[in-house]
Amino acid sequence: MPDDKSDRSPWYWLLLVPVVIPLMTFLYNADEPRLLGFPLFYWLQIAYIALGVATTTLVYRMTRRRP
């Protein structure tokens, strides 16, 4: 039976987003705004984790093989 999905799905390109976005230091190179007393850098790191989880979940759901 031929495999209708290969490992070359274009959805995998989305996995670059959570890698590249945190490398853009100009996004978080500031002390303000503060959230609950924490500077931008700290709470933005938590947002990057959420971005990574959401992106990975989306790519997984779009590329999983169904019986």
PyMOL Python script that loads the backbone (N, CA, C, O; Angstrom):
from pymol import cmd

cmd.read_pdbstr("""\
ATOM      1  N   MET A   1       0.845  -1.178   0.000  1.00  0.00           N
ATOM      2  CA  MET A   1       0.000   0.000   0.000  1.00  0.00           C
ATOM      3  C   MET A   1       0.891   1.241   0.000  1.00  0.00           C
ATOM      4  O   MET A   1       1.734   1.383   0.886  1.00  0.00           O
ATOM      5  N   PRO A   2       0.730   2.130  -0.955  1.00  0.00           N
ATOM      6  CA  PRO A   2       1.581   3.321  -1.008  1.00  0.00           C
ATOM      7  C   PRO A   2       1.274   4.278   0.143  1.00  0.00           C
ATOM      8  O   PRO A   2       0.144   4.390   0.617  1.00  0.00           O
ATOM      9  N   ASP A   3       2.319   4.952   0.561  1.00  0.00           N
ATOM     10  CA  ASP A   3       2.188   5.913   1.653  1.00  0.00           C
ATOM     11  C   ASP A   3       1.746   7.251   1.075  1.00  0.00           C
ATOM     12  O   ASP A   3       2.461   7.851   0.273  1.00  0.00           O
ATOM     13  N   ASP A   4       0.558   7.721   1.486  1.00  0.00           N
ATOM     14  CA  ASP A   4       0.023   8.956   0.918  1.00  0.00           C
ATOM     15  C   ASP A   4       0.614  10.209   1.569  1.00  0.00           C
ATOM     16  O   ASP A   4       0.468  11.306   1.029  1.00  0.00           O
ATOM     17  N   LYS A   5       1.275  10.065   2.714  1.00  0.00           N
ATOM     18  CA  LYS A   5       1.918  11.216   3.358  1.00  0.00           C
ATOM     19  C   LYS A   5       3.398  10.909   3.536  1.00  0.00           C
ATOM     20  O   LYS A   5       3.763   9.860   4.068  1.00  0.00           O
ATOM     21  N   SER A   6       4.218  11.798   3.104  1.00  0.00           N
ATOM     22  CA  SER A   6       5.647  11.626   3.302  1.00  0.00           C
ATOM     23  C   SER A   6       6.109  12.527   4.430  1.00  0.00           C
ATOM     24  O   SER A   6       5.314  13.272   5.002  1.00  0.00           O
ATOM     25  N   ASP A   7       7.369  12.462   4.747  1.00  0.00           N
ATOM     26  CA  ASP A   7       7.936  13.323   5.784  1.00  0.00           C
ATOM     27  C   ASP A   7       8.296  14.691   5.226  1.00  0.00           C
ATOM     28  O   ASP A   7       8.999  15.453   5.890  1.00  0.00           O
ATOM     29  N   ARG A   8       7.843  15.019   4.047  1.00  0.00           N
ATOM     30  CA  ARG A   8       8.157  16.303   3.416  1.00  0.00           C
ATOM     31  C   ARG A   8       6.962  17.237   3.377  1.00  0.00           C
ATOM     32  O   ARG A   8       6.792  18.001   2.427  1.00  0.00           O
ATOM     33  N   SER A   9       6.154  17.175   4.389  1.00  0.00           N
ATOM     34  CA  SER A   9       4.978  18.029   4.448  1.00  0.00           C
ATOM     35  C   SER A   9       5.397  19.487   4.645  1.00  0.00           C
ATOM     36  O   SER A   9       6.328  19.760   5.404  1.00  0.00           O
ATOM     37  N   PRO A  10       4.736  20.412   3.984  1.00  0.00           N
ATOM     38  CA  PRO A  10       5.066  21.834   4.176  1.00  0.00           C
ATOM     39  C   PRO A  10       4.729  22.329   5.580  1.00  0.00           C
ATOM     40  O   PRO A  10       5.199  23.393   5.983  1.00  0.00           O
ATOM     41  N   TRP A  11       3.933  21.586   6.321  1.00  0.00           N
ATOM     42  CA  TRP A  11       3.606  21.977   7.699  1.00  0.00           C
ATOM     43  C   TRP A  11       4.846  22.006   8.582  1.00  0.00           C
ATOM     44  O   TRP A  11       4.891  22.751   9.560  1.00  0.00           O
ATOM     45  N   TYR A  12       5.846  21.208   8.249  1.00  0.00           N
ATOM     46  CA  TYR A  12       7.060  21.166   9.064  1.00  0.00           C
ATOM     47  C   TYR A  12       7.818  22.491   9.055  1.00  0.00           C
ATOM     48  O   TYR A  12       8.598  22.753   9.971  1.00  0.00           O
ATOM     49  N   TRP A  13       7.611  23.317   8.058  1.00  0.00           N
ATOM     50  CA  TRP A  13       8.269  24.628   8.020  1.00  0.00           C
ATOM     51  C   TRP A  13       7.813  25.514   9.176  1.00  0.00           C
ATOM     52  O   TRP A  13       8.546  26.412   9.592  1.00  0.00           O
ATOM     53  N   LEU A  14       6.614  25.272   9.697  1.00  0.00           N
ATOM     54  CA  LEU A  14       6.125  26.047  10.842  1.00  0.00           C
ATOM     55  C   LEU A  14       6.974  25.834  12.089  1.00  0.00           C
ATOM     56  O   LEU A  14       6.973  26.676  12.986  1.00  0.00           O
ATOM     57  N   LEU A  15       7.697  24.721  12.155  1.00  0.00           N
ATOM     58  CA  LEU A  15       8.533  24.459  13.326  1.00  0.00           C
ATOM     59  C   LEU A  15       9.708  25.430  13.423  1.00  0.00           C
ATOM     60  O   LEU A  15      10.365  25.496  14.462  1.00  0.00           O
ATOM     61  N   LEU A  16       9.978  26.169  12.377  1.00  0.00           N
ATOM     62  CA  LEU A  16      11.021  27.195  12.437  1.00  0.00           C
ATOM     63  C   LEU A  16      10.577  28.421  13.231  1.00  0.00           C
ATOM     64  O   LEU A  16      11.413  29.150  13.766  1.00  0.00           O
ATOM     65  N   VAL A  17       9.283  28.647  13.309  1.00  0.00           N
ATOM     66  CA  VAL A  17       8.764  29.840  13.995  1.00  0.00           C
ATOM     67  C   VAL A  17       9.224  29.903  15.448  1.00  0.00           C
ATOM     68  O   VAL A  17       9.777  30.927  15.848  1.00  0.00           O
ATOM     69  N   PRO A  18       9.022  28.841  16.278  1.00  0.00           N
ATOM     70  CA  PRO A  18       9.454  28.960  17.675  1.00  0.00           C
ATOM     71  C   PRO A  18      10.968  28.943  17.851  1.00  0.00           C
ATOM     72  O   PRO A  18      11.459  29.184  18.954  1.00  0.00           O
ATOM     73  N   VAL A  19      11.709  28.667  16.799  1.00  0.00           N
ATOM     74  CA  VAL A  19      13.169  28.729  16.877  1.00  0.00           C
ATOM     75  C   VAL A  19      13.661  30.121  16.512  1.00  0.00           C
ATOM     76  O   VAL A  19      14.546  30.663  17.174  1.00  0.00           O
ATOM     77  N   VAL A  20      13.094  30.699  15.468  1.00  0.00           N
ATOM     78  CA  VAL A  20      13.570  31.982  14.949  1.00  0.00           C
ATOM     79  C   VAL A  20      13.077  33.170  15.783  1.00  0.00           C
ATOM     80  O   VAL A  20      13.843  34.103  16.029  1.00  0.00           O
ATOM     81  N   ILE A  21      11.841  33.153  16.211  1.00  0.00           N
ATOM     82  CA  ILE A  21      11.268  34.290  16.951  1.00  0.00           C
ATOM     83  C   ILE A  21      12.085  34.637  18.201  1.00  0.00           C
ATOM     84  O   ILE A  21      12.389  35.813  18.397  1.00  0.00           O
ATOM     85  N   PRO A  22      12.458  33.669  19.064  1.00  0.00           N
ATOM     86  CA  PRO A  22      13.254  34.053  20.239  1.00  0.00           C
ATOM     87  C   PRO A  22      14.652  34.573  19.896  1.00  0.00           C
ATOM     88  O   PRO A  22      15.286  35.217  20.732  1.00  0.00           O
ATOM     89  N   LEU A  23      15.131  34.312  18.710  1.00  0.00           N
ATOM     90  CA  LEU A  23      16.449  34.810  18.309  1.00  0.00           C
ATOM     91  C   LEU A  23      16.421  36.286  17.913  1.00  0.00           C
ATOM     92  O   LEU A  23      17.474  36.905  17.766  1.00  0.00           O
ATOM     93  N   MET A  24      15.252  36.841  17.744  1.00  0.00           N
ATOM     94  CA  MET A  24      15.109  38.257  17.398  1.00  0.00           C
ATOM     95  C   MET A  24      15.145  39.082  18.684  1.00  0.00           C
ATOM     96  O   MET A  24      14.112  39.364  19.291  1.00  0.00           O
ATOM     97  N   THR A  25      16.348  39.457  19.078  1.00  0.00           N
ATOM     98  CA  THR A  25      16.531  40.106  20.376  1.00  0.00           C
ATOM     99  C   THR A  25      15.869  41.476  20.473  1.00  0.00           C
ATOM    100  O   THR A  25      15.561  41.924  21.577  1.00  0.00           O
ATOM    101  N   PHE A  26      15.647  42.138  19.373  1.00  0.00           N
ATOM    102  CA  PHE A  26      15.010  43.452  19.426  1.00  0.00           C
ATOM    103  C   PHE A  26      13.582  43.375  19.951  1.00  0.00           C
ATOM    104  O   PHE A  26      13.025  44.391  20.368  1.00  0.00           O
ATOM    105  N   LEU A  27      12.980  42.185  19.938  1.00  0.00           N
ATOM    106  CA  LEU A  27      11.620  42.031  20.437  1.00  0.00           C
ATOM    107  C   LEU A  27      11.536  42.169  21.958  1.00  0.00           C
ATOM    108  O   LEU A  27      10.531  42.645  22.486  1.00  0.00           O
ATOM    109  N   TYR A  28      12.588  41.755  22.656  1.00  0.00           N
ATOM    110  CA  TYR A  28      12.524  41.756  24.119  1.00  0.00           C
ATOM    111  C   TYR A  28      13.676  42.510  24.778  1.00  0.00           C
ATOM    112  O   TYR A  28      13.931  42.317  25.967  1.00  0.00           O
ATOM    113  N   ASN A  29      14.361  43.343  24.052  1.00  0.00           N
ATOM    114  CA  ASN A  29      15.484  44.104  24.587  1.00  0.00           C
ATOM    115  C   ASN A  29      14.958  45.386  25.242  1.00  0.00           C
ATOM    116  O   ASN A  29      15.281  46.493  24.812  1.00  0.00           O
ATOM    117  N   ALA A  30      14.149  45.218  26.280  1.00  0.00           N
ATOM    118  CA  ALA A  30      13.587  46.369  26.989  1.00  0.00           C
ATOM    119  C   ALA A  30      13.189  45.938  28.395  1.00  0.00           C
ATOM    120  O   ALA A  30      12.995  44.753  28.668  1.00  0.00           O
ATOM    121  N   ASP A  31      13.073  46.912  29.270  1.00  0.00           N
ATOM    122  CA  ASP A  31      12.661  46.640  30.643  1.00  0.00           C
ATOM    123  C   ASP A  31      11.152  46.807  30.808  1.00  0.00           C
ATOM    124  O   ASP A  31      10.539  46.154  31.652  1.00  0.00           O
ATOM    125  N   GLU A  32      10.580  47.651  30.026  1.00  0.00           N
ATOM    126  CA  GLU A  32       9.144  47.936  30.090  1.00  0.00           C
ATOM    127  C   GLU A  32       8.472  47.307  28.876  1.00  0.00           C
ATOM    128  O   GLU A  32       9.142  47.168  27.853  1.00  0.00           O
ATOM    129  N   PRO A  33       7.257  46.934  28.909  1.00  0.00           N
ATOM    130  CA  PRO A  33       6.305  47.000  30.005  1.00  0.00           C
ATOM    131  C   PRO A  33       6.546  45.875  30.997  1.00  0.00           C
ATOM    132  O   PRO A  33       7.188  44.873  30.682  1.00  0.00           O
ATOM    133  N   ARG A  34       6.031  46.055  32.173  1.00  0.00           N
ATOM    134  CA  ARG A  34       6.131  45.034  33.224  1.00  0.00           C
ATOM    135  C   ARG A  34       4.764  44.386  33.418  1.00  0.00           C
ATOM    136  O   ARG A  34       3.723  45.030  33.287  1.00  0.00           O
ATOM    137  N   LEU A  35       4.799  43.118  33.728  1.00  0.00           N
ATOM    138  CA  LEU A  35       3.572  42.366  33.990  1.00  0.00           C
ATOM    139  C   LEU A  35       3.730  41.714  35.356  1.00  0.00           C
ATOM    140  O   LEU A  35       4.591  40.854  35.542  1.00  0.00           O
ATOM    141  N   LEU A  36       2.911  42.116  36.296  1.00  0.00           N
ATOM    142  CA  LEU A  36       2.999  41.639  37.673  1.00  0.00           C
ATOM    143  C   LEU A  36       4.381  41.884  38.281  1.00  0.00           C
ATOM    144  O   LEU A  36       4.847  41.104  39.111  1.00  0.00           O
ATOM    145  N   GLY A  37       5.023  42.959  37.867  1.00  0.00           N
ATOM    146  CA  GLY A  37       6.332  43.317  38.390  1.00  0.00           C
ATOM    147  C   GLY A  37       7.499  42.692  37.653  1.00  0.00           C
ATOM    148  O   GLY A  37       8.650  43.030  37.930  1.00  0.00           O
ATOM    149  N   PHE A  38       7.235  41.796  36.728  1.00  0.00           N
ATOM    150  CA  PHE A  38       8.300  41.145  35.980  1.00  0.00           C
ATOM    151  C   PHE A  38       8.584  41.915  34.694  1.00  0.00           C
ATOM    152  O   PHE A  38       7.647  42.317  34.005  1.00  0.00           O
ATOM    153  N   PRO A  39       9.858  42.129  34.356  1.00  0.00           N
ATOM    154  CA  PRO A  39      10.184  42.818  33.117  1.00  0.00           C
ATOM    155  C   PRO A  39       9.749  42.021  31.878  1.00  0.00           C
ATOM    156  O   PRO A  39       9.480  40.821  31.949  1.00  0.00           O
ATOM    157  N   LEU A  40       9.692  42.709  30.776  1.00  0.00           N
ATOM    158  CA  LEU A  40       9.268  42.133  29.495  1.00  0.00           C
ATOM    159  C   LEU A  40       9.997  40.837  29.171  1.00  0.00           C
ATOM    160  O   LEU A  40       9.373  39.874  28.725  1.00  0.00           O
ATOM    161  N   PHE A  41      11.302  40.798  29.387  1.00  0.00           N
ATOM    162  CA  PHE A  41      12.098  39.619  29.018  1.00  0.00           C
ATOM    163  C   PHE A  41      11.552  38.346  29.649  1.00  0.00           C
ATOM    164  O   PHE A  41      11.428  37.325  28.971  1.00  0.00           O
ATOM    165  N   TYR A  42      11.227  38.392  30.926  1.00  0.00           N
ATOM    166  CA  TYR A  42      10.824  37.177  31.635  1.00  0.00           C
ATOM    167  C   TYR A  42       9.466  36.660  31.189  1.00  0.00           C
ATOM    168  O   TYR A  42       9.319  35.466  30.930  1.00  0.00           O
ATOM    169  N   TRP A  43       8.481  37.527  31.095  1.00  0.00           N
ATOM    170  CA  TRP A  43       7.174  36.997  30.703  1.00  0.00           C
ATOM    171  C   TRP A  43       7.111  36.690  29.224  1.00  0.00           C
ATOM    172  O   TRP A  43       6.284  35.882  28.798  1.00  0.00           O
ATOM    173  N   LEU A  44       7.969  37.318  28.426  1.00  0.00           N
ATOM    174  CA  LEU A  44       8.011  36.976  27.006  1.00  0.00           C
ATOM    175  C   LEU A  44       8.618  35.588  26.790  1.00  0.00           C
ATOM    176  O   LEU A  44       8.264  34.901  25.833  1.00  0.00           O
ATOM    177  N   GLN A  45       9.527  35.176  27.671  1.00  0.00           N
ATOM    178  CA  GLN A  45      10.075  33.820  27.580  1.00  0.00           C
ATOM    179  C   GLN A  45       8.978  32.783  27.799  1.00  0.00           C
ATOM    180  O   GLN A  45       8.967  31.743  27.140  1.00  0.00           O
ATOM    181  N   ILE A  46       8.069  33.053  28.707  1.00  0.00           N
ATOM    182  CA  ILE A  46       6.932  32.153  28.929  1.00  0.00           C
ATOM    183  C   ILE A  46       6.024  32.139  27.692  1.00  0.00           C
ATOM    184  O   ILE A  46       5.490  31.095  27.319  1.00  0.00           O
ATOM    185  N   ALA A  47       5.858  33.294  27.068  1.00  0.00           N
ATOM    186  CA  ALA A  47       5.052  33.356  25.843  1.00  0.00           C
ATOM    187  C   ALA A  47       5.709  32.548  24.723  1.00  0.00           C
ATOM    188  O   ALA A  47       5.013  31.932  23.915  1.00  0.00           O
ATOM    189  N   TYR A  48       7.046  32.548  24.669  1.00  0.00           N
ATOM    190  CA  TYR A  48       7.748  31.756  23.650  1.00  0.00           C
ATOM    191  C   TYR A  48       7.532  30.261  23.882  1.00  0.00           C
ATOM    192  O   TYR A  48       7.427  29.495  22.924  1.00  0.00           O
ATOM    193  N   ILE A  49       7.465  29.850  25.120  1.00  0.00           N
ATOM    194  CA  ILE A  49       7.186  28.437  25.412  1.00  0.00           C
ATOM    195  C   ILE A  49       5.792  28.081  24.917  1.00  0.00           C
ATOM    196  O   ILE A  49       5.599  27.041  24.287  1.00  0.00           O
ATOM    197  N   ALA A  50       4.826  28.939  25.201  1.00  0.00           N
ATOM    198  CA  ALA A  50       3.459  28.700  24.733  1.00  0.00           C
ATOM    199  C   ALA A  50       3.408  28.666  23.202  1.00  0.00           C
ATOM    200  O   ALA A  50       2.694  27.846  22.625  1.00  0.00           O
ATOM    201  N   LEU A  51       4.153  29.542  22.551  1.00  0.00           N
ATOM    202  CA  LEU A  51       4.221  29.552  21.085  1.00  0.00           C
ATOM    203  C   LEU A  51       4.788  28.236  20.564  1.00  0.00           C
ATOM    204  O   LEU A  51       4.274  27.679  19.594  1.00  0.00           O
ATOM    205  N   GLY A  52       5.837  27.742  21.199  1.00  0.00           N
ATOM    206  CA  GLY A  52       6.437  26.474  20.793  1.00  0.00           C
ATOM    207  C   GLY A  52       5.488  25.305  20.956  1.00  0.00           C
ATOM    208  O   GLY A  52       5.403  24.442  20.083  1.00  0.00           O
ATOM    209  N   VAL A  53       4.777  25.275  22.067  1.00  0.00           N
ATOM    210  CA  VAL A  53       3.815  24.194  22.316  1.00  0.00           C
ATOM    211  C   VAL A  53       2.680  24.253  21.295  1.00  0.00           C
ATOM    212  O   VAL A  53       2.294  23.229  20.732  1.00  0.00           O
ATOM    213  N   ALA A  54       2.151  25.446  21.061  1.00  0.00           N
ATOM    214  CA  ALA A  54       1.044  25.591  20.111  1.00  0.00           C
ATOM    215  C   ALA A  54       1.472  25.213  18.694  1.00  0.00           C
ATOM    216  O   ALA A  54       0.732  24.538  17.978  1.00  0.00           O
ATOM    217  N   THR A  55       2.651  25.646  18.296  1.00  0.00           N
ATOM    218  CA  THR A  55       3.141  25.340  16.945  1.00  0.00           C
ATOM    219  C   THR A  55       3.395  23.843  16.786  1.00  0.00           C
ATOM    220  O   THR A  55       3.021  23.253  15.772  1.00  0.00           O
ATOM    221  N   THR A  56       4.024  23.232  17.778  1.00  0.00           N
ATOM    222  CA  THR A  56       4.303  21.799  17.711  1.00  0.00           C
ATOM    223  C   THR A  56       3.012  20.993  17.674  1.00  0.00           C
ATOM    224  O   THR A  56       2.911  20.018  16.929  1.00  0.00           O
ATOM    225  N   THR A  57       2.031  21.391  18.468  1.00  0.00           N
ATOM    226  CA  THR A  57       0.744  20.696  18.474  1.00  0.00           C
ATOM    227  C   THR A  57       0.049  20.817  17.124  1.00  0.00           C
ATOM    228  O   THR A  57      -0.489  19.835  16.613  1.00  0.00           O
ATOM    229  N   LEU A  58       0.056  22.011  16.546  1.00  0.00           N
ATOM    230  CA  LEU A  58      -0.563  22.213  15.240  1.00  0.00           C
ATOM    231  C   LEU A  58       0.109  21.357  14.169  1.00  0.00           C
ATOM    232  O   LEU A  58      -0.574  20.699  13.385  1.00  0.00           O
ATOM    233  N   VAL A  59       1.438  21.361  14.131  1.00  0.00           N
ATOM    234  CA  VAL A  59       2.152  20.570  13.123  1.00  0.00           C
ATOM    235  C   VAL A  59       1.885  19.081  13.329  1.00  0.00           C
ATOM    236  O   VAL A  59       1.697  18.344  12.361  1.00  0.00           O
ATOM    237  N   TYR A  60       1.867  18.638  14.578  1.00  0.00           N
ATOM    238  CA  TYR A  60       1.584  17.224  14.843  1.00  0.00           C
ATOM    239  C   TYR A  60       0.196  16.838  14.333  1.00  0.00           C
ATOM    240  O   TYR A  60       0.036  15.818  13.663  1.00  0.00           O
ATOM    241  N   ARG A  61      -0.790  17.646  14.650  1.00  0.00           N
ATOM    242  CA  ARG A  61      -2.162  17.314  14.244  1.00  0.00           C
ATOM    243  C   ARG A  61      -2.329  17.351  12.724  1.00  0.00           C
ATOM    244  O   ARG A  61      -3.112  16.579  12.170  1.00  0.00           O
ATOM    245  N   MET A  62      -1.618  18.221  12.063  1.00  0.00           N
ATOM    246  CA  MET A  62      -1.773  18.334  10.613  1.00  0.00           C
ATOM    247  C   MET A  62      -0.969  17.281   9.853  1.00  0.00           C
ATOM    248  O   MET A  62      -1.250  17.037   8.680  1.00  0.00           O
ATOM    249  N   THR A  63       0.011  16.656  10.479  1.00  0.00           N
ATOM    250  CA  THR A  63       0.867  15.709   9.761  1.00  0.00           C
ATOM    251  C   THR A  63       0.742  14.276  10.248  1.00  0.00           C
ATOM    252  O   THR A  63       1.387  13.386   9.693  1.00  0.00           O
ATOM    253  N   ARG A  64      -0.075  14.024  11.276  1.00  0.00           N
ATOM    254  CA  ARG A  64      -0.174  12.649  11.763  1.00  0.00           C
ATOM    255  C   ARG A  64      -0.873  11.775  10.735  1.00  0.00           C
ATOM    256  O   ARG A  64      -1.715  12.220   9.955  1.00  0.00           O
ATOM    257  N   ARG A  65      -0.489  10.537  10.773  1.00  0.00           N
ATOM    258  CA  ARG A  65      -1.068   9.576   9.828  1.00  0.00           C
ATOM    259  C   ARG A  65      -2.291   8.952  10.442  1.00  0.00           C
ATOM    260  O   ARG A  65      -2.257   8.480  11.579  1.00  0.00           O
ATOM    261  N   ARG A  66      -3.358   8.949   9.702  1.00  0.00           N
ATOM    262  CA  ARG A  66      -4.613   8.387  10.173  1.00  0.00           C
ATOM    263  C   ARG A  66      -4.834   7.024   9.524  1.00  0.00           C
ATOM    264  O   ARG A  66      -4.477   6.828   8.362  1.00  0.00           O
ATOM    265  N   PRO A  67      -5.422   6.076  10.268  1.00  0.00           N
ATOM    266  CA  PRO A  67      -5.630   4.734   9.686  1.00  0.00           C
ATOM    267  C   PRO A  67      -6.677   4.721   8.583  1.00  0.00           C
ATOM    268  O   PRO A  67      -6.953   3.669   8.006  1.00  0.00           O
TER     269      PRO A  67
END
""", "prot")
cmd.dss("prot")
cmd.show_as("cartoon", "prot")
cmd.util.cbc("prot")
cmd.orient("prot")
